[in-house]
Each structure stands twice: as C-alpha cells, then as structure tokens.
Amino acid sequence: MSLAGSLEKLYARRRFGIRPGVDRVRLLLDRLGNPELSFRSIHVVGTNGKGSTAAFLSAILGAAGFRSSLFTSPHLVDFTERFRVNGLDIPPERLAVFLDAVLAQAPADCTFFEIVTALAAFCFAEERVELAVMEAGMGGGCDATAAIPGMMTVITPIAMDHGEYLGDTLAAIAAEKAGIIEPGTAVVAANQPPEALAAIRSRCGRGGNLLRCAGQEFRAAWNSDGTLDYQGVRARLARLTPGIPGRYQAENAALALAAAEQLDAVGIVVPEEALTTGISLARWPGRMELLAGQPPILLDGAHNPAGAAALADALSACHYRRLLLVAGVMADKDARAIFAPLAGKTHKAYAVTPAMDRALDAATLSAILLDIGIAAMPCGSVADGIATARQEAGADDLILVCGSLFTVGEAKAGIAGKHFEGIRG
C-alpha cells in the first residue's frame, strides 16, 4: 500500500482525540518487540523552542559521527518530516512499510499520536539508529513519548499552554512536563519562571538527577556581527553561526550544546568541533524562515504569547519598511495575547481561517486584531490572505505569516505548490 493509503487508516485514529497516558503505547511497543530498546533516547520537553532545540541537538550528534534520528510533531507539510535520520526524512515508500507493520499491531483504542510515537521507535530501530532525539507532544509524564526510556531530559522554556490537559497553573504544568524525567539521569533546563524551576528542582531532588540550568552552568550571547558565543560547563565556543535564524535561538542553541556536553557522563563523547559544526548545520523549517521575493515572506510558527513575544523581539534584526501580517490562529488559543506583542510593529493585518477544524474564523480574528490596535481585514483562506498582502505590499515591505504552525504549514505548502493536510498531534 502507498503511504497515502496507510495514512488514511492512521488519520482515522484521530476520532479518539487526546488521551494522556502511556499504557496503550507501551502495549503496542511490546507487540512490536520493544524497538525502543535498540537505541538510546534523549527527551526534549517544554512549551516553546522544543523543535529548534531538538534539531540543534540532532545535528550536533550527526556531526559527531553518530547515526542519529529526530522525532518531532506536528509536521508542517509532509508527514515524513516527523521522522528524520541524519537530517533526512525517511522515504515515503519505506515509511509506508513501517506504518503498515505498526498499524497491524495497534490496539483498537490506540490514539493517533500513540501510534505515531510507536512508529518513530519502530522506524529508528529498523534504520539502525544509535541515538534518538525525541520531542514530546504537549505533555511529559503522561505523554506517549514517556514510554520510550530516556537517558537525558532537555527542558525548554515552560509557559501556560494546554491547561485543560496539563493543569491550570505554571507549577502544575511544569510538574507534568518534568514527569518524564527518569531517576538518576541528567537534566538540562532552559531559563524558567521561578515556579516552573521549583517544580523541576523538586522532581530532580526526588529522583537523584543532575540538573544543569541556563544562566548558571551554561549561557550564550549574541555578538554585534550576528555570531553567538557559548560558555558551557567545559566548552567555550566563540562566534558560532546557528543554522536556524532568529535572535531567540540563542537559548535553544545553548540548551542543545549543554545537553551534548553532558552526554560524556553516559559514555558518549561529542568533540568540540561537532558542537560548532552541528549548530551551523541545523535546520528547522517554519521558524523565522525567510522566503525570498519582492516582497519577501517570513514564516514563524509562534502560537502562544511567549513565542509571539520572542518573535516580536527577533523582528528587530529584520530590515523592512512596513510589516504586513497574515494572521491565522486556532480557536482554543488566546488570540489577543498571541498578537498583542506585534501590535506596535504591524502596519496592517490580513486575518485568515486555516484549513483546520479548530481554526478561528477570519472575521472573528479580524475583530480581535482591530480591538488591540492592529488595522485588520478578514481575507478568508491562508492563500487569499497572502495574495491580498502581496497585492498591497511594496518591494521593501515584509509579509509575516504567523499565529499557528498550521497557518505556517498551509502557507509553506501553498507557496511551494504542494498539497496541505494539517494534522494535530
């Protein structure tokens, strides 16, 4: 069967929705012969920066000569993006074979994300991977990825998100995210709000975990020429050139570098040359991704207030006359808080309705944008919003597409002339 045919069966599992817990995915992994035990894994959890941090770390491991893999979600355009080995997507025809094998063993009530997580483990085992970087979904201890043993946990900045599943306070969310940490393993954490850091420290104290924190044991800072200096536990690296653009990538890069440094505690040696090379070779689509043209189009997947604030700060390094915003967001997000950091920077916004069941309609979003001081108009689809922005833009203006990864994915697919099928999870 083609990958498209297999994906139809997989997508049907979306009817089960989101069901936190690891029992079903553990049963599936058992039926598959426990492929997750054939390689060593590093978990990446948090709210913002997970994908970029994971991409940096995977690139570092590849530069060090390891056969490394990367599991992320959701995908932007193609389902194959979720499963990468040494920087390359697993080919569709090969992924179809793996997916059929996993679906044949899946319990009847296994959810979409549980099957996808087991598929990642199965793929990486079949591809003879040595080290896997596993990005968690929205959770931690109750996330499907927690069924895969982790020799290290990397924690990106934690913010309020998915409160209906994770908790209604930052401390509760951080405790759930930190629940994936296995006793006795190393933990590397980004700068965190005090209540989030307290929850992480509490978990590490109970589990006897070595905790390394940004701003204490490691840090990174930009130079005036756009290069990055890193000071770690041992390594001192000057004038790095991150392959993923955006000023907010300094902390993500530092987090990945610190994690790579800590691997020597489990017998994995990453030379300094690989740290430098990996940071420069890392790629992560849809994050400050600039598409050349007149005018250029900037894609960024910021989809919560903290991410939007980081995006607004990163725009200070961009050069343009006017910023034209193509904005699309999911209905269960706080659109007002997401776009507020961009209010003072935006000349005009074009509100769109992404092709997702959960999307906020363009007219409602346009009214919200107007209320926070952004001149806005509803434009219908993502393609219509981009077309209208292009018609009204000058060559030295900048079109920014943001608000949701699904908005960015739909835009990226449309510009490339590809089919888009956004899937949550």
C-alpha positions in Angstrom: 0.0 0.0 0.0 1.2 3.6 -0.7 1.9 5.9 2.2 -1.2 7.9 1.3 -3.4 4.8 1.7 -1.7 3.9 5.0 -2.1 7.4 6.3 -5.9 7.2 5.7 -6.0 4.4 8.3 -3.8 6.3 10.7 -5.8 9.6 10.4 -9.0 7.7 11.2 -7.5 7.3 14.7 -8.0 11.0 15.3 -11.5 10.1 16.4 -10.0 9.0 19.8 -8.8 12.6 20.4 -6.2 13.3 23.0 -6.0 10.7 25.8 -3.0 11.2 28.2 -1.3 8.1 29.4 1.3 5.5 28.3 -0.4 2.1 28.8 -1.7 1.8 25.3 1.6 2.8 23.6 3.6 0.5 25.9 1.3 -2.4 24.9 1.9 -1.5 21.2 5.7 -1.3 21.7 5.6 -4.7 23.4 3.7 -6.2 20.4 6.4 -4.7 18.1 9.2 -6.4 20.1 10.2 -3.3 22.0 12.1 -1.5 19.2 12.7 1.5 21.6 15.3 -0.6 23.4 17.6 -0.9 20.4 18.8 2.8 20.6 19.4 5.4 23.3 17.0 8.4 23.5 17.1 12.0 24.7 13.7 13.5 25.6 13.0 17.2 24.7 10.0 18.6 26.6 8.7 22.1 27.3 6.4 24.7 25.8 8.4 26.8 23.4 11.6 26.0 21.4 11.3 22.2 21.6 11.6 21.6 17.8 14.5 24.0 17.3 16.4 22.7 20.3 15.8 19.1 19.2 17.0 20.0 15.7 20.2 21.6 17.0 20.9 18.6 19.2 20.3 16.0 16.5 22.6 17.9 14.1 25.3 18.0 16.7 25.1 14.2 17.2 25.2 13.7 13.5 28.3 15.9 13.2 29.9 13.8 15.9 29.6 10.8 13.7 26.6 9.1 15.3 23.7 7.7 13.3 21.2 10.0 14.9 17.5 10.5 14.5 14.9 13.1 15.2 11.2 12.7 16.1 9.1 15.8 16.1 5.4 16.9 15.8 3.4 18.2 14.2 4.6 18.2 10.6 4.3 21.4 8.5 3.6 20.0 5.1 4.6 16.3 4.7 4.0 13.5 7.3 7.5 12.2 6.6 9.0 15.4 8.3 8.3 13.8 11.7 10.9 11.0 11.2 14.4 12.1 10.3 17.7 10.1 10.2 20.9 12.1 9.9 18.9 15.1 8.8 16.9 13.3 6.1 13.2 12.3 6.1 12.6 8.6 5.9 11.5 8.0 2.2 7.7 7.7 1.8 7.8 4.2 0.4 9.9 2.9 3.3 7.8 4.7 5.8 4.6 3.1 4.4 6.0 -0.3 5.1 6.9 0.6 8.7 3.5 2.2 9.2 1.6 -0.8 8.0 3.6 -3.0 10.4 2.7 -0.8 13.3 -0.9 -0.4 12.4 -1.2 -4.2 12.2 -0.2 -4.4 15.9 -2.0 -1.4 17.2 -4.7 -1.9 19.9 -8.2 -0.9 18.8 -8.3 2.1 21.0 -4.7 3.5 20.3 -4.8 7.2 19.5 -3.2 8.9 16.5 -0.2 10.3 18.5 0.4 7.0 20.3 0.7 5.1 17.0 2.9 7.8 15.6 5.2 7.6 18.7 5.5 3.8 18.3 6.1 4.3 14.6 9.1 6.5 15.4 10.6 3.9 17.6 10.0 1.2 15.0 11.4 3.3 12.2 14.6 4.2 14.2 15.1 0.6 15.1 14.8 -0.6 11.5 17.1 2.2 10.4 19.8 1.1 12.9 19.8 4.4 14.7 22.3 4.8 17.6 20.9 8.0 19.3 17.4 9.4 19.0 16.2 12.9 19.9 12.5 12.6 20.9 10.4 15.7 21.1 7.5 15.2 23.4 4.0 16.2 22.5 2.2 18.6 24.7 2.9 16.8 28.0 5.7 15.0 29.8 5.0 12.2 32.3 1.6 11.4 30.6 2.9 11.9 27.1 3.1 8.9 24.8 6.9 9.6 24.3 7.3 8.8 28.0 7.0 5.1 27.1 10.4 5.4 25.5 13.3 5.2 28.0 15.3 8.4 28.1 19.0 8.7 29.2 18.6 12.5 29.4 15.8 15.1 29.5 16.1 18.6 28.0 13.6 21.1 29.2 12.9 24.2 27.1 11.0 27.2 28.5 7.7 26.3 30.0 4.7 28.6 29.7 0.9 28.4 30.1 -0.4 26.1 27.4 -2.9 23.2 27.1 -4.2 24.0 30.6 -7.2 21.7 30.0 -4.8 18.7 30.0 -1.7 19.7 31.9 -3.0 21.9 34.7 -4.2 25.5 35.4 -1.0 26.8 37.0 2.5 27.1 35.7 3.8 24.9 38.6 1.3 22.2 37.7 2.2 22.3 34.0 6.0 22.2 34.9 5.4 19.3 37.2 3.7 17.3 34.4 6.4 18.2 31.9 9.1 17.1 34.4 7.3 13.9 35.0 9.1 12.3 32.0 12.4 12.6 33.8 13.8 9.2 34.7 15.6 8.7 38.1 19.4 9.1 38.0 19.5 10.7 34.6 20.9 14.1 33.6 18.5 17.1 33.1 19.4 20.2 31.2 16.9 23.1 31.6 16.4 26.5 29.9 15.7 29.7 31.8 12.4 29.1 33.6 9.9 31.2 35.6 10.6 30.6 39.3 7.5 28.4 39.9 8.4 26.2 36.9 12.0 25.9 38.0 10.9 25.0 41.5 8.8 22.1 40.2 11.7 20.9 38.0 14.1 21.0 41.0 11.7 19.1 43.2 11.4 16.3 40.6 15.2 16.2 40.2 15.7 16.1 44.0 13.4 13.1 44.4 15.0 11.3 41.5 18.6 12.0 42.2 19.1 13.8 38.9 22.0 16.0 38.0 20.4 19.3 36.9 22.2 21.9 34.7 20.4 25.2 34.4 20.8 28.0 31.8 22.2 31.2 33.3 24.0 29.2 35.9 26.1 26.4 34.4 25.8 27.5 30.8 24.8 30.5 28.7 25.0 32.1 25.3 25.1 35.7 24.0 25.0 37.3 20.6 27.9 39.4 19.2 27.3 42.5 17.2 28.1 40.7 14.0 25.3 38.2 14.5 27.5 35.3 15.7 27.0 33.6 19.0 29.3 32.9 21.9 28.7 29.9 24.2 30.0 29.3 27.7 29.3 25.9 29.0 30.4 23.6 31.8 33.6 22.9 29.9 33.4 24.2 26.4 34.0 27.8 25.5 32.9 28.4 21.9 33.2 31.7 20.1 31.5 33.1 17.0 29.1 30.3 16.3 26.8 30.7 13.3 23.5 29.0 14.1 21.8 27.4 11.1 18.3 28.2 12.4 17.7 32.0 12.3 16.2 34.2 14.9 17.6 36.0 18.0 15.5 33.8 20.2 17.5 30.8 19.0 20.4 31.7 21.3 18.8 29.9 24.3 17.8 26.9 22.1 21.3 26.5 20.7 22.8 26.9 24.2 20.4 24.2 25.6 21.4 21.8 22.8 25.1 22.5 23.3 24.8 21.9 27.1 22.9 18.7 26.5 25.6 17.5 24.2 28.3 18.3 26.7 26.5 16.3 29.4 26.5 13.1 27.3 30.0 12.3 28.3 28.5 11.2 31.7 26.9 8.2 29.9 30.0 7.4 27.7 29.0 9.4 24.7 31.8 11.8 23.7 30.9 14.8 21.5 34.0 16.7 20.3 34.0 20.5 20.3 34.3 20.5 16.5 31.0 18.6 16.3 29.4 21.2 18.6 30.4 24.0 16.3 29.6 22.2 13.1 26.2 20.8 14.3 25.0 24.2 15.4 25.8 25.6 11.9 24.2 22.7 10.0 20.9 22.6 12.0 17.8 23.4 10.0 14.2 23.8 11.3 11.5 24.9 8.8 8.8 27.3 9.8 10.8 29.2 12.4 12.0 32.6 11.2 12.1 31.0 7.7 12.6 33.7 5.1 11.3 33.1 1.6 13.0 35.4 -0.9 10.9 37.5 -3.2 9.6 41.0 -3.7 8.3 41.3 -1.1 9.9 38.5 1.0 7.7 36.3 3.2 8.7 35.4 6.7 7.2 32.2 8.2 7.2 31.7 12.0 5.3 29.1 14.0 4.8 31.2 17.2 1.4 30.1 18.5 1.3 31.2 22.2 2.1 34.5 24.0 5.6 33.6 25.0 6.5 32.5 21.4 4.9 35.7 20.0 7.0 37.9 22.3 10.2 36.1 21.2 9.1 36.6 17.6 8.5 40.3 18.1 11.9 40.7 19.6 13.5 38.8 16.7 11.9 41.2 14.2 14.3 43.9 15.5 17.0 42.2 13.5 15.0 42.3 10.3 15.0 45.2 7.8 11.8 46.3 6.1 9.7 49.4 5.5 6.3 48.1 6.6 5.3 44.8 8.3 2.2 43.1 6.8 0.8 40.4 9.0 -1.0 37.3 7.6 -2.6 36.0 10.8 -4.3 32.7 11.5 -4.9 31.0 14.8 -6.7 28.1 16.4 -10.0 28.8 18.2 -8.7 27.3 21.5 -5.8 29.8 21.7 -5.7 33.3 23.2 -5.5 35.2 20.0 -5.5 38.6 21.8 -2.4 37.6 23.9 -0.6 36.0 20.9 -0.8 39.0 18.6 -0.5 41.8 21.2 3.3 41.8 21.1 3.1 42.5 17.3 0.6 45.4 17.6 3.2 48.2 17.6 5.1 46.7 14.7 2.4 45.8 12.3 1.2 48.2 9.5 -1.8 46.0 8.5 -3.0 42.5 9.2 -4.9 40.1 6.9 -6.9 37.7 9.1 -7.3 34.2 7.7 -9.0 30.9 8.5 -6.6 28.0 8.3 -7.9 24.8 6.8 -8.3 23.1 10.3 -11.4 22.1 12.2 -10.2 24.1 15.2 -9.4 27.3 13.3 -10.8 30.6 14.5 -12.7 32.2 11.6 -11.1 35.2 9.9 -13.9 37.7 10.7 -13.7 37.0 14.5 -9.9 37.2 14.4 -10.0 40.5 12.4 -12.2 42.0 15.1 -9.8 40.9 17.8 -6.9 42.4 16.0 -8.7 45.7 15.5 -9.5 45.8 19.2 -5.8 45.5 20.1 -4.9 48.3 17.8 -3.9 46.5 14.6 -5.5 47.6 11.3 -7.0 44.4 10.0 -9.3 42.9 7.4 -10.7 39.3 7.0 -9.4 37.6 3.9 -10.8 34.0 4.1 -8.2 31.3 3.4 -4.4 31.5 4.0 -3.8 31.6 0.3 -6.2 34.5 0.0 -4.5 36.4 2.8 -1.1 36.0 1.3 -2.4 37.0 -2.2 -4.0 40.2 -0.7 -0.9 41.1 1.3 1.2 40.7 -1.9 -1.1 43.0 -3.9 -0.8 45.7 -1.3 2.9 45.3 -0.4 5.9 47.2 -1.8 9.1 45.5 -2.7 10.8 46.7 0.6 7.9 45.6 2.8 7.9 42.3 4.7 5.0 39.8 4.9 4.9 37.9 8.1 2.8 34.7 8.4 2.3 33.5 11.9 -0.2 32.6 14.7 -0.2 28.8 14.3 2.1 26.1 13.0 -0.9 25.0 10.8 -1.2 28.5 9.3 2.6 28.4 8.5 2.4 24.9 7.1 -0.6 25.8 4.9 1.3 28.9 3.7 4.5 27.0 3.0 2.7 24.2 1.1 0.7 26.7 -1.0 3.7 28.8 -1.9 5.5 25.6 -2.9 2.5 24.3 -4.9 2.1 21.2 -2.6 -1.0 19.6 -1.0 -1.5 20.6 2.6 -3.1 18.3 5.2 -2.7 19.7 8.7 -2.9 17.1 11.5 -2.7 17.9 15.2 -0.6 15.7 17.2 
